[in-house]
Amino acid sequence: MEESKEDRKKAKAKSNICNKFNRHVSQMLIMVGKKMPNDPDIWFMRKRISLLIATSEEDLINRCYPKLYEMRTKILERDETFLTNEEIEKKYIAKYIKKDDNEEYMKDMVRTLRNLYIRGVKEEQELVWSKVSSMLELALEYMLLTGQHI
């Protein structure tokens, strides 16, 4: 069966959303790498993200959108506890991170983002908020386009 014009348009839109989402994550990891240039875990994390993106452009957004959606109010209101409160971090790590081969890696990614925000200067903190807000917007677009609901 041949793919319809509407299906091709939807697939292209989904691909564009995923690519933008992945680019935001990559850019934040580059920021972290500049902040902590001698940390081999950051280098390893960047390589894993690159591999993940290369093998499945949708995997990262699929892993992240439930967390972003649930934290949408904190993100939209720029509630810093979303990024700075260790108890919130532990709660959401326990709730959302799958118990699979990527579990430790995903936990490290959350901790790294938290550390980047806490240690960052005002400009870096603003950039993190900008990226996280854009990621939320892209996640919502993706959910609507794919018909996924929380």
ZAMAR-118348 format. One record per residue (C-alpha): residue number from 1; residue in one letter; z, y, x. Coordinates in nm, 3 decimals. Each point is the difference from the previous one (the first is absolute). Layout:
N
+-----+---------+---------+---------+---------+
: num : residuo :      c3 :      c2 :      c1 :
+-----+---------+---------+---------+---------+
: NUM :       A :       Z :       Y :       X :
...
+-----+---------+---------+---------+---------+
//
This chain:
150
+-----+---------+---------+---------+---------+
: num : residuo :      c3 :      c2 :      c1 :
+-----+---------+---------+---------+---------+
:   1 :       M :   0.000 :   0.000 :   0.000 :
:   2 :       E :  -0.098 :   0.339 :   0.133 :
:   3 :       E :   0.257 :   0.269 :   0.052 :
:   4 :       S :  -0.036 :   0.292 :  -0.240 :
:   5 :       K :  -0.031 :   0.361 :   0.106 :
:   6 :       E :   0.345 :   0.064 :  -0.146 :
:   7 :       D :   0.150 :  -0.289 :   0.203 :
:   8 :       R :  -0.158 :   0.133 :   0.322 :
:   9 :       K :   0.133 :   0.348 :  -0.076 :
:  10 :       K :   0.349 :  -0.138 :  -0.062 :
:  11 :       A :  -0.012 :  -0.211 :   0.320 :
:  12 :       K :  -0.106 :   0.305 :   0.202 :
:  13 :       A :   0.277 :   0.213 :  -0.152 :
:  14 :       K :   0.257 :  -0.272 :   0.074 :
:  15 :       S :  -0.125 :  -0.030 :   0.358 :
:  16 :       N :   0.022 :   0.379 :   0.048 :
:  17 :       I :   0.358 :   0.006 :  -0.131 :
:  18 :       C :   0.103 :  -0.287 :   0.228 :
:  19 :       N :  -0.166 :   0.158 :   0.303 :
:  20 :       K :   0.177 :   0.333 :  -0.059 :
:  21 :       F :   0.332 :  -0.178 :  -0.053 :
:  22 :       N :  -0.043 :  -0.204 :   0.318 :
:  23 :       R :  -0.095 :   0.314 :   0.194 :
:  24 :       H :   0.325 :   0.173 :  -0.109 :
:  25 :       V :   0.207 :  -0.298 :   0.118 :
:  26 :       S :  -0.190 :  -0.011 :   0.330 :
:  27 :       Q :   0.049 :   0.373 :   0.054 :
:  28 :       M :   0.375 :  -0.030 :  -0.055 :
:  29 :       L :   0.015 :  -0.285 :   0.250 :
:  30 :       I :  -0.192 :   0.212 :   0.251 :
:  31 :       M :   0.263 :   0.273 :  -0.051 :
:  32 :       V :   0.275 :  -0.254 :   0.063 :
:  33 :       G :  -0.183 :  -0.122 :   0.310 :
:  34 :       K :  -0.010 :   0.353 :   0.138 :
:  35 :       K :   0.370 :   0.046 :  -0.076 :
:  36 :       M :   0.095 :  -0.332 :   0.161 :
:  37 :       P :  -0.277 :  -0.069 :   0.254 :
:  38 :       N :   0.188 :  -0.264 :   0.200 :
:  39 :       D :   0.102 :  -0.213 :  -0.295 :
:  40 :       P :  -0.194 :  -0.329 :   0.007 :
:  41 :       D :   0.095 :  -0.072 :  -0.363 :
:  42 :       I :  -0.191 :   0.309 :  -0.113 :
:  43 :       W :  -0.307 :  -0.110 :   0.194 :
:  44 :       F :   0.030 :  -0.347 :  -0.152 :
:  45 :       M :   0.044 :   0.143 :  -0.350 :
:  46 :       R :  -0.312 :   0.216 :   0.039 :
:  47 :       K :  -0.198 :  -0.305 :   0.112 :
:  48 :       R :   0.124 :  -0.205 :  -0.296 :
:  49 :       I :  -0.090 :   0.276 :  -0.244 :
:  50 :       S :  -0.345 :   0.025 :   0.156 :
:  51 :       L :  -0.046 :  -0.375 :  -0.036 :
:  52 :       L :   0.127 :   0.003 :  -0.356 :
:  53 :       I :  -0.240 :   0.279 :  -0.092 :
:  54 :       A :  -0.290 :  -0.171 :   0.177 :
:  55 :       T :   0.056 :  -0.326 :  -0.186 :
:  56 :       S :   0.081 :   0.139 :  -0.344 :
:  57 :       E :  -0.035 :   0.363 :  -0.094 :
:  58 :       E :   0.209 :  -0.057 :  -0.316 :
:  59 :       D :   0.296 :  -0.192 :   0.144 :
:  60 :       L :   0.196 :   0.303 :   0.119 :
:  61 :       I :  -0.028 :   0.195 :  -0.325 :
:  62 :       N :   0.084 :  -0.314 :  -0.198 :
:  63 :       R :   0.318 :  -0.043 :   0.205 :
:  64 :       C :   0.096 :   0.367 :  -0.030 :
:  65 :       Y :  -0.087 :   0.119 :  -0.349 :
:  66 :       P :   0.298 :  -0.157 :  -0.185 :
:  67 :       K :   0.244 :   0.172 :   0.238 :
:  68 :       L :  -0.180 :   0.333 :  -0.019 :
:  69 :       Y :  -0.021 :  -0.021 :  -0.377 :
:  70 :       E :   0.370 :  -0.073 :  -0.042 :
:  71 :       M :   0.092 :   0.284 :   0.236 :
:  72 :       R :  -0.252 :   0.243 :  -0.155 :
:  73 :       T :   0.264 :   0.235 :  -0.141 :
:  74 :       K :   0.177 :   0.028 :   0.336 :
:  75 :       I :  -0.335 :   0.058 :   0.171 :
:  76 :       L :  -0.119 :   0.261 :  -0.249 :
:  77 :       E :   0.334 :   0.182 :   0.008 :
:  78 :       R :   0.011 :  -0.030 :   0.381 :
:  79 :       D :   0.339 :  -0.165 :  -0.019 :
:  80 :       E :   0.082 :  -0.068 :   0.365 :
:  81 :       T :   0.224 :  -0.294 :  -0.084 :
:  82 :       F :  -0.325 :  -0.192 :  -0.049 :
:  83 :       L :  -0.055 :   0.027 :   0.376 :
:  84 :       T :   0.348 :   0.045 :   0.142 :
:  85 :       N :   0.245 :  -0.213 :  -0.196 :
:  86 :       E :   0.058 :  -0.335 :   0.170 :
:  87 :       E :   0.142 :  -0.161 :  -0.316 :
:  88 :       I :  -0.311 :   0.089 :  -0.200 :
:  89 :       E :  -0.209 :  -0.140 :   0.283 :
:  90 :       K :   0.193 :  -0.330 :  -0.001 :
:  91 :       K :  -0.020 :  -0.027 :  -0.379 :
:  92 :       Y :  -0.377 :   0.043 :  -0.007 :
:  93 :       I :  -0.058 :  -0.219 :   0.303 :
:  94 :       A :   0.191 :  -0.280 :  -0.174 :
:  95 :       K :  -0.181 :   0.059 :  -0.328 :
:  96 :       Y :  -0.359 :   0.045 :   0.114 :
:  97 :       I :  -0.069 :  -0.152 :   0.337 :
:  98 :       K :  -0.144 :  -0.347 :  -0.040 :
:  99 :       K :   0.163 :  -0.285 :   0.186 :
: 100 :       D :  -0.309 :  -0.094 :   0.199 :
: 101 :       D :  -0.148 :   0.029 :   0.348 :
: 102 :       N :  -0.015 :   0.379 :  -0.035 :
: 103 :       E :   0.361 :   0.048 :  -0.115 :
: 104 :       E :   0.145 :   0.127 :   0.329 :
: 105 :       Y :  -0.306 :   0.208 :   0.066 :
: 106 :       M :   0.022 :   0.171 :  -0.340 :
: 107 :       K :   0.374 :   0.065 :   0.050 :
: 108 :       D :  -0.079 :   0.156 :   0.338 :
: 109 :       M :  -0.265 :   0.219 :  -0.157 :
: 110 :       V :   0.251 :   0.137 :  -0.254 :
: 111 :       R :   0.262 :   0.061 :   0.270 :
: 112 :       T :  -0.258 :   0.168 :   0.221 :
: 113 :       L :  -0.102 :   0.241 :  -0.274 :
: 114 :       R :   0.365 :   0.080 :  -0.066 :
: 115 :       N :   0.064 :   0.065 :   0.370 :
: 116 :       L :  -0.310 :   0.216 :   0.030 :
: 117 :       Y :   0.122 :   0.216 :  -0.286 :
: 118 :       I :   0.361 :   0.025 :   0.118 :
: 119 :       R :  -0.094 :   0.078 :   0.362 :
: 120 :       G :  -0.294 :   0.221 :  -0.085 :
: 121 :       V :  -0.021 :   0.374 :   0.024 :
: 122 :       K :  -0.079 :   0.196 :  -0.317 :
: 123 :       E :  -0.380 :  -0.025 :   0.050 :
: 124 :       E :   0.019 :  -0.378 :   0.043 :
: 125 :       Q :   0.221 :  -0.033 :  -0.307 :
: 126 :       E :  -0.249 :   0.205 :  -0.202 :
: 127 :       L :  -0.281 :  -0.224 :   0.123 :
: 128 :       V :   0.193 :  -0.313 :  -0.102 :
: 129 :       W :   0.055 :   0.146 :  -0.350 :
: 130 :       S :  -0.367 :   0.090 :  -0.022 :
: 131 :       K :  -0.107 :  -0.352 :   0.100 :
: 132 :       V :   0.249 :  -0.175 :  -0.229 :
: 133 :       S :  -0.099 :   0.224 :  -0.293 :
: 134 :       S :  -0.368 :  -0.072 :   0.063 :
: 135 :       M :   0.075 :  -0.371 :   0.026 :
: 136 :       L :   0.178 :   0.013 :  -0.337 :
: 137 :       E :  -0.297 :   0.177 :  -0.157 :
: 138 :       L :  -0.240 :  -0.257 :   0.146 :
: 139 :       A :   0.223 :  -0.286 :  -0.112 :
: 140 :       L :   0.000 :   0.136 :  -0.357 :
: 141 :       E :  -0.379 :   0.036 :   0.006 :
: 142 :       Y :  -0.029 :  -0.356 :   0.129 :
: 143 :       M :   0.232 :  -0.135 :  -0.269 :
: 144 :       L :  -0.200 :   0.174 :  -0.273 :
: 145 :       L :  -0.332 :  -0.113 :   0.140 :
: 146 :       T :   0.106 :  -0.363 :   0.039 :
: 147 :       G :   0.203 :  -0.015 :  -0.321 :
: 148 :       Q :   0.316 :  -0.095 :   0.185 :
: 149 :       H :   0.333 :   0.087 :  -0.154 :
: 150 :       I :   0.354 :  -0.014 :   0.124 :
+-----+---------+---------+---------+---------+
//
